[in-house]
Amino acid sequence: MKFLGIILSLVLLASCTSKFGKVLKSKDKEYKLKMAEQYYANKDYDKAQQIYTDILPLFKGDPRFEDIYYKYANTAYNQKDYLNAENLFKMYSENFPNSERVEDAEYMRCMAYYKQSPKVDLDQTNTAKTIALLQAYINTHPDSKRVKDATDIIDQCRKKLETKEYKNAQLYYDLGFFKAASVAFNVLMDDFPDSESGDMYALSSIKSYYRYAENSITDKQEERFEKVISQVDDFTERFPDSKLMADANNFKTQSENNLRKIQNQTQNNEQTKATTQR
């Protein structure tokens, strides 16, 4: 019985394949369009795309060309060929600027970029491009029902960019490049001024610069510990209610203690030098 089922399935598959082959070979563009529409309606996007590819040049100048082109772009998107879909939706908007589907095409182009946004650890060019395109879409269509969804996706993308930037800054710290880490955390704060993690980034910058000062040559330590103190003062002014205030003040206290040691050592050296010169 099982074997019979397999045989029937193979026969059915061969029949469907044979039928599709006949469609592709047909010279009747109307018939091919009809079959493409059927495949499209049944969500068989691969077959629909192949037929649309064949007949698109044949329908140029035909009133139905616009509809065919739009569905052709959709077949690429629905097969997760997002790079091709992005280009097709872009071309649709350019070729049919007065179409009532332009807004849909522009949004779908944004989605095609969004779908290409990779994991946080990878290059985020497509993520940044998604933000730019969606913002342009919102500006162009402020009354669209999709504005909320577009705004939510922008927030998701910005969070991904923020996480990527944070990981890069943390990597500098973990590798011992403390000055670079401090700068990177400051840039992170500037790039995402409304982030809920702003005080954490500021503290990380302070911590990084403290380590940089700590590992500096003696002649450079004084000015660098002074900068740590200045950073903590900025932190206090910017985040007066932060739960990380005690940690920030701890770096200030340690820096002040180190400055006193440096100053005492300098005084002792000067006294020793003066005594020796006598």
C-alpha positions in Angstrom: 0.0 0.0 0.0 2.8 2.3 0.9 4.6 1.5 -2.3 1.5 2.2 -4.3 1.3 5.7 -2.6 4.8 6.4 -3.7 4.1 5.4 -7.2 1.0 7.6 -7.4 2.9 10.6 -6.0 5.7 10.1 -8.6 3.1 9.9 -11.4 1.3 13.0 -10.1 4.7 14.9 -9.9 5.6 13.8 -13.4 2.2 15.0 -14.7 2.6 18.4 -13.0 6.1 18.8 -14.3 5.0 17.8 -17.8 2.1 20.3 -17.6 4.4 23.1 -16.4 6.9 22.3 -19.2 4.2 22.7 -21.7 3.2 26.1 -20.3 6.8 27.3 -20.6 7.1 26.1 -24.2 3.8 27.6 -25.2 3.8 30.5 -27.7 0.4 31.8 -26.4 1.2 34.7 -24.1 -2.4 34.9 -22.9 -2.4 31.3 -21.9 0.9 31.7 -20.1 -0.3 34.8 -18.3 -3.4 32.8 -17.2 -1.2 30.0 -15.9 1.2 32.4 -14.1 -1.8 34.0 -12.3 -3.0 30.6 -11.2 0.4 29.6 -9.9 0.7 33.0 -8.2 -2.8 32.6 -6.6 -1.8 29.2 -5.3 1.5 30.6 -3.9 3.6 28.5 -6.2 5.9 31.5 -6.6 8.8 29.6 -8.3 6.7 28.5 -11.3 4.9 31.9 -11.4 8.2 33.7 -11.5 9.5 31.6 -14.3 6.5 32.3 -16.5 6.5 36.0 -15.6 10.1 36.2 -16.6 9.2 34.8 -20.0 6.2 37.0 -20.7 7.2 40.4 -19.2 8.9 41.5 -22.4 5.7 40.4 -24.4 3.4 42.6 -22.3 5.3 45.9 -22.5 2.8 48.6 -23.5 -0.1 46.5 -22.4 -2.3 47.9 -19.5 -1.7 44.7 -17.6 2.1 45.1 -17.6 2.1 47.1 -14.3 0.2 44.3 -12.5 2.5 41.6 -14.0 5.6 43.5 -12.9 4.4 44.0 -9.4 3.5 40.3 -9.0 6.9 39.5 -10.5 8.6 41.5 -7.8 6.5 39.7 -5.2 7.5 36.3 -6.4 11.1 37.2 -5.7 10.3 38.5 -2.2 8.2 35.4 -1.3 11.0 33.2 -2.3 13.4 35.1 0.0 15.4 36.4 -2.9 15.5 39.8 -1.1 18.3 41.3 -3.1 16.5 40.8 -6.3 13.2 41.9 -4.8 14.6 45.1 -3.5 15.8 46.0 -7.0 12.5 45.0 -8.6 10.3 47.1 -6.2 12.7 50.0 -6.7 12.3 49.7 -10.5 8.5 49.4 -10.1 8.3 52.7 -8.2 10.5 54.4 -10.8 8.6 53.0 -13.8 5.1 53.5 -12.4 5.3 56.6 -10.2 1.6 57.4 -10.4 0.5 53.9 -9.5 -1.7 53.4 -6.5 0.7 50.6 -5.5 3.7 52.8 -5.3 3.4 53.1 -1.5 3.2 49.3 -1.2 6.2 48.9 -3.5 8.3 51.4 -1.4 7.4 49.7 1.8 8.2 46.3 0.3 11.6 47.6 -0.8 12.2 48.6 2.8 11.2 45.1 4.0 13.5 43.5 1.5 16.4 45.4 3.0 15.2 44.6 6.5 15.1 40.9 5.7 18.8 41.2 4.7 19.8 42.7 8.0 22.2 40.1 9.5 23.1 39.0 13.0 24.5 41.7 15.3 28.1 40.5 14.9 28.1 41.0 11.1 28.3 44.1 8.9 25.2 46.2 9.5 25.1 48.2 6.2 21.7 46.8 5.4 20.4 47.6 8.8 21.4 51.2 8.5 19.9 51.3 4.9 16.7 49.9 6.3 16.5 52.8 8.8 17.1 55.4 6.2 14.6 53.9 3.8 11.9 53.5 6.4 12.4 57.1 7.6 12.0 58.3 4.1 8.9 56.2 3.7 7.4 57.7 6.9 8.3 61.2 5.7 6.7 60.6 2.3 3.6 58.7 3.7 2.9 60.2 7.2 -0.7 59.0 7.1 0.0 55.5 6.1 -1.4 52.7 8.2 2.1 51.2 8.2 3.8 54.1 10.0 3.6 52.4 13.4 5.1 49.1 12.0 7.8 51.1 10.2 8.6 53.0 13.4 8.8 49.8 15.4 11.2 48.3 12.8 13.4 51.4 13.0 13.6 51.0 16.7 14.6 47.4 16.3 17.3 48.3 13.8 18.6 51.1 15.9 18.8 48.7 18.9 20.8 46.3 16.7 23.2 49.0 15.7 23.6 50.1 19.3 24.4 46.6 20.4 26.9 46.2 17.6 28.6 49.4 18.6 28.6 48.4 22.3 30.2 45.1 21.4 32.9 46.8 19.4 33.7 49.2 22.3 33.7 46.3 24.8 36.1 44.4 22.6 38.6 47.2 22.7 38.4 47.0 26.5 38.8 43.3 26.6 41.8 43.5 24.3 43.4 46.1 26.6 43.0 49.0 24.3 41.7 51.2 27.1 42.0 54.6 25.5 40.2 53.4 22.3 37.6 51.8 24.5 36.9 55.0 26.3 36.6 56.9 23.1 34.3 54.2 21.6 32.0 54.3 24.6 31.8 58.1 24.4 30.9 57.8 20.7 28.3 55.3 21.6 26.6 57.8 24.0 26.7 60.5 21.3 25.2 58.1 18.6 22.4 56.9 20.9 21.7 59.8 23.3 18.3 58.5 24.3 19.5 55.0 25.2 18.4 53.5 28.5 22.0 52.3 28.9 23.5 55.7 28.6 24.8 55.8 32.2 26.3 52.3 31.7 28.2 53.5 28.6 29.4 56.6 30.5 30.6 54.4 33.4 32.4 52.1 30.9 34.2 55.1 29.4 35.3 56.2 32.9 36.4 52.7 33.8 38.3 52.4 30.5 40.1 55.7 30.9 41.0 54.9 34.5 42.7 51.7 33.3 44.4 53.7 30.6 45.7 56.1 33.3 46.7 53.3 35.6 48.8 51.7 32.9 50.4 54.9 31.7 54.0 56.0 32.3 54.4 58.0 35.5 54.9 61.3 33.7 51.4 61.0 32.0 49.4 59.6 34.9 48.6 62.9 36.6 46.8 64.5 33.7 45.0 61.2 32.9 43.7 60.7 36.4 42.6 64.3 36.4 40.6 63.5 33.2 39.0 60.5 35.0 37.8 62.9 37.7 36.5 65.3 35.1 34.6 62.4 33.5 33.0 61.5 36.8 31.9 65.1 37.3 30.3 65.0 33.9 28.6 61.7 34.8 27.2 63.2 38.0 25.8 66.2 36.0 24.4 64.1 33.2 23.0 61.1 35.3 22.2 62.5 38.7 19.8 59.7 39.5 21.8 56.8 38.1 22.1 53.6 40.1 25.7 53.5 39.0 26.6 56.7 40.8 28.5 54.9 43.6 30.6 53.0 41.0 31.5 56.3 39.2 32.4 58.0 42.5 34.6 55.1 43.4 36.7 55.7 40.3 36.9 59.4 41.3 38.1 58.5 44.8 40.7 56.1 43.4 41.9 58.7 41.0 42.2 61.3 43.7 44.2 58.8 45.9 46.5 58.1 43.0 47.0 61.8 42.4 48.0 62.3 46.0 50.5 59.5 45.7 51.9 61.0 42.5 52.1 64.4 44.0 53.7 63.1 47.3 56.2 61.1 45.3 57.0 64.2 43.2 57.6 66.3 46.3 59.8 63.5 47.8 61.9 63.3 44.6 62.3 67.1 44.6 63.4 67.1 48.2 65.8 64.3 47.7 67.2 66.1 44.6 67.6 69.4 46.6 69.3 67.5 49.5 71.7 65.8 47.1 72.6 69.1 45.4 73.7 70.6 48.7 
